[in-house]
Amino acid sequence: MRKIETEELIEDFYELDNEYKIPLIDEEAYAKLKVKKRKALATVIFNAHKSPDVIEGFLKLADYFKSIILKKKKKFFIVLGSILFVLDFKE
């Protein structure tokens, strides 16, 4: 099985996000973003390199909660009250 590169996975993420029509705020849209993991009561981290289905599951989660997705570097975040969901593209 060939190793999927991070950039390919991020491209797949953007394609799927476009299909689901989930609002995405990335570095081009904001001046400064601080995500305070210490303030969250629960943090759920998804590793995008485990399976391509992880990306789709993360997007379905945002769709289910009618949330927006925030992007900082190679991480995507869904903030729901005191729960922080993180999709990490780090290997």
N, C-alpha and C positions, 0 to 999 in steps of 0.2 A: 504494500500500500504506500503510495507516494505521500510525502509530507506536504501539507497545504501551507503555503506561505501566508504570513500575516496580512500582507497587502491584498491578496486574493480574498481572504476572509472578510476584510473590511469592505471591499467592493461588493461582495455578496450581501453583507449587512445593509449597505446603502440601497441595493436593488430590492431586497425584501422590504425594507422600510418604506420605499417608494410604493410598493404594492399595497402595503397595509395602510399607507397614508397617515403615519404617526408623526406628529410634530417633532422635529429634531433641531436642537439648538447646539451649534458647534462653535469652535474658536472664531469663526468668521462673523458670528452674530453678537458676541458679547465682548465686553472690554476685560472683565475679570470674573472668574468663577472659583469659588471655594466650596469644596465638598468636605464637610466635617464628619468623618466616619465615627469619631469619638462620641458625637452627640446622638447617633442612631442607637435605638434600643436593640435592633437586630440588623445585621449586614449579611446579605446573601450574595456570594460571589460566584459567577458563572465563568468557566474557562472556555473560550471559544474554540480552542485547539482540541478539545476533547472529542467533539463531534459537530458537524455542520448543523445538526438539529438543535443544538444549544442556542444558536443565533435565532432561529425561528421561534423557539420557546420563549426567549427573552422578549422578542417583539410581540408575541401573543400576550405576554404578561402586561406589557404597556397598553396594548389594545383592550384587554379585559378591564383594566382599571381606568381607561380613558386618560392616560397620563402622557406627559411629554418625556422625551429622552434628551439628556444632556450629554455632550461629548467633551472630554478633556484628554488630549493626547491620544493614546490608544485604549481608552476606557470609556464606556458608555454607562450612564447612570439613570435609574428611575428612582425618584424620591416619593415615597408614600407615607406621609406623616413621620413616624419615627422608624420606618423601615427603609433601608437603602439597598437597592438591587444594583449590582455592578456586573457588567459584561466586560471581561478583561481579555485582551488579545495578546497578552504577554505569554510567551512560551514557558 
